[in-house]
């Protein structure tokens, strides 16, 4: 694996793209959205990867944000894929992200969308929808006004859907609780880091017919967004079903009603993810890749995150004062 200025060069991994395609070492993946081309890479120097190539030229801010968000997740011990910036074609100046492949032989991948849609199919509401207006997928449902009736991407709704999906599995309550426990940690992390894209298509399970567990966290390129919580869509995970008037009141309700272990987890993440820590990680990544791509992140940390961070610290400290104890 060859690097130039800290960045991996694709041709050092795959000297002949056409030959690798014919040998099925490269398998296209069309689930990367309109701005990227995706590929599974098999048995490349004895390892498997996922490659996401930006359709536009140049190293964009989103690619740098992705590796930055992964570094932040690692600092709070949240399982995340390990990604690196890769230069795809020096002549056209194209870049991408190469990540460890989290697939496991004998396990199928089930997305959050699969879990929710399976649950909706068992509800009278959804059966009527399918009969009256021909809705046959969650993506189609998103495009209708009916979607506003459900908080699909809430921890409480997901828990119900998981219990439904795994109702016939042995020991389902144990591993469903483990999934929700980890999703709760990720919801906390996504909320703290102002993640705009923690939707149902951005978390998956590996399932072997007996047991299931979450794959590492991925696709976090929309962190530190001013309007990270879109109340009209199911883009950002929330704690509870129902309407939300204020995102901080929602987090406060979640934090106050959680067990002490979850409260401690939120406090732990907050006290690690200080603005100063974030700025240091930006600098370290710029030095690693020898690029000047942290300017926008620094601006967002100083203009958005510091105020956001104060709001969350105030929520945790208010609870400590009200209960007269140190969590």
Beta strands, then each sheet from edge to edge (+ up, - down):
strand 1: 3-4
strand 2: 7-9
strand 3: 26-29
strand 4: 36-44
strand 5: 47-54
strand 6: 83-89
strand 7: 94-100
strand 8: 108-111
strand 9: 204-207
strand 10: 212-214
sheet 1: 1+ 2- 6- 7+ 5- 4+ 3-
sheet 2: 8+ 9- 10+
end
